[in-house]
Every structure is written in C-alpha cells, then in structure tokens.
Amino acid sequence: MSQITLYLDDATQTLVEQASEANGLSKSRWVAEMIRKYARHEWPAECLKLAGAFPDFPLCDDLNQPNPAADAPRIGF
C-alpha cells in the first residue's frame, strides 16, 4: 500500500477530523474513500439509468437540423 503526504490548512484539517470521526473511520480511510468516490472516471449507476428515460429530450443531431420544429402555440395577452 502506498502512502502520500497531504498539506492541509487548519480549517480543512478540522473538517477531515470531524467527518472521519462522524463516520467512524480513521482519517486515512475517510480520505481514501472520498478519493474513490469523487475521482472515478465513470458515471454513477443512478446517472446511467437516466439514459433514454426522457423520450422527448432533443439530441444534439435534432438541434442541428436546418428546419427545427415550430414553437408551441402561445396564449395571447
């Protein structure tokens, strides 16, 4: 297992200490979990489930058409 050194200002150090204690983790484990959570290069499953969930959502290709659909009728004042 590798080790790194972090230089934190006092306020950030306090946040790490409070959060790790509140979650019942060591500071090292809490920081490692935050890195795993926020430094991934993949979309969370919740976001992937949304793909295609909006059938009327315009795609980029739809927006670049020369004759876009007409606006919805508007109510006059």
Backbone hydrogen bonds, N-H to C=O, Kabsch-Sander energy under -0.5 kcal/mol:
donor,donor_aa,acceptor,acceptor_aa,energy
8,L,6,L,-0.6
13,Q,9,D,-2.5
14,T,10,D,-2.2
15,L,11,A,-2.0
16,V,12,T,-2.4
17,E,13,Q,-2.4
18,Q,14,T,-2.7
19,A,15,L,-2.7
20,S,16,V,-2.6
21,E,17,E,-2.0
22,A,18,Q,-2.5
23,N,19,A,-1.5
24,G,21,E,-1.2
25,L,20,S,-3.0
30,W,26,S,-2.6
31,V,27,K,-2.5
32,A,28,S,-2.3
33,E,29,R,-2.4
34,M,30,W,-2.2
35,I,31,V,-2.3
36,R,32,A,-2.4
37,K,33,E,-2.3
38,Y,34,M,-2.6
39,A,35,I,-2.3
47,C,44,P,-0.9
48,L,44,P,-2.0
49,K,45,A,-2.0
50,L,47,C,-1.1
51,A,48,L,-1.2
53,A,50,L,-2.5
57,F,54,F,-2.0
63,L,59,L,-1.6
64,N,60,C,-1.2
65,Q,62,D,-1.0
